[in-house]
Amino acid sequence: MPRSGHKHEERRHGAERIRVSSLERVLLEASSKEADQSAVNIGGLFLFDGTPPVLEDLRRLLTGQAGQAPVLGYKLSSGATHWERDPAFQAGRHVQELQARPGTDVLAAAQQAVAQPFDRGRPMWRLVLIHGYSATEYALCYCAHHAYQDGLAIEGTIQALFGAGTLPEPAGNELSAKVRPWNWPAPRKLGFPLAPTFDWSVTRRPLTGQRKVLSFDLDQAALQDITRATGASRNQVCLATLAGALSDWTPGDWATPTRRARRGPHIGMPLNLRSAESSACLGNQFGMMRLPLPCHRPCPVDQLTDVMRRTGARQLQRQREIHASFQRLPGFVVRPMARRSTHPRYLTMGVSTVRTDRITVAGTEVRAIFALPPLLPGHHMMIVLFQYGDQVTPTLIFDGAIGDADRLERLWQRSLIRLRDALDTKGSLGR
């Protein structure tokens, strides 16, 4: 995420009060109405080798570095209409500790840290030191309310805290340019769901309300072979092979493709709507592109071709412009649009991608990173593809109703190899 430079120095002082956007208001309302008020919390988990730091040392480090990310000192106003500076802000108060039992799954411990609700009278973020689960490893978990920050804002904040960059002071709307009214596309191209998505058999299972987490690394060598041979991005390859994995997971759903099966299942792919210049990383400024996965196509090369056609640079930029315009609409319009766009009848799951550079905290490099996304109300699963260095790590948050979710790791890896082999057979890999 871009950081501030000399040409952005005039923005350094920012604005004292920044209006809460319509989308942020929807997210705040959603967490207020849910029995689990942490339903829209998000986080990132950072793993380190070695022994954990002393909690007070970590607090001192954050206190000294907080000026690099002024966003950390902003809170909701009393009427929840604006973001404003917290006069009582102390970064160290947001640093907590979770000592887990030996052998505890660190992802489960991190999910516990993310699940704690936030005090809306203070900045809605925290950093949790997790240790005790291993004698040779510890973790830091950064958590935030999804109205306070989205995933890309968290990535930018962490880079500013522990890297060389500095975020500018928040200064209001950072959305990219809106679309000219006479240049709007046809309604069917807006990404707003006009018809239900495919009725996938997995999403018919009754929800249990119990969240589980699964994470694994994709085959890096296969990813590199495919991207070099096709010019596809790693994200496009991941989406195409996810389609193949879902097809293998429930083959009966695609055996005789209906018209609706050929249109889905639909995933929601978040789009960064911030301007290309500098971001203060406050608030939630993303749109969600609705993308049908080509699970019905038996050929893995055809699956990749379909995904590349729908997610080219021009298509993504067009969707960013449209969704930036949506964000400027009043709340009474955004609220029903958001409710329909994320309803499980129209959206099978969210699939997000986050990329970050190497991160070092107090001289120790982060070994691995996992994203901890929210599970939308009524949904069975959410996936985040975290790209750290050359490695791509999917993290799945899913309801306990999906008892066989662990199968997806094997099926996804197999789908990746099958695509590479299909390209090799065609001579596309140049071997």
Secondary structure, 3 states (H helix, E strand, C coil): CCCCCHHHHHHCCCCCEEECCHHHHHHHHHHHHCCCCCCCEEEEEEEEECCCCCHHHHHHHHHHHHHHCHHHHEEECCCCCEEEECCCCCHHHHEEEEECCCCCCHHHHHHHHHCCCCCCCCCCEEEEEEECCCCCEEEEEEEEECCCECHHHHHHHHHHHHCCCCCCCCCCCCECCCCCHHHCCCHHHCCCCCCCCCCCHHHHCCCCCCEEEEECCCCHHHHHHHHHHHCCCHHHHHHHHHHHHHHHHCHHHCCCCCCCHHHCCEEEEEEECECCCCCCCCECCEEEEEEECCCCCCCHHHHHHHHHHHCCHHHHHHHHHHHHHHHCCCHHHHHHHHHHHCCCCCCCEEEEEEEECCCEECCEECCEEEEECCCCCCCCEEEEEEEECCEEEEEEEEECCCCCCCHHHHHHHHHHHHHHHHHHHCCCCCC
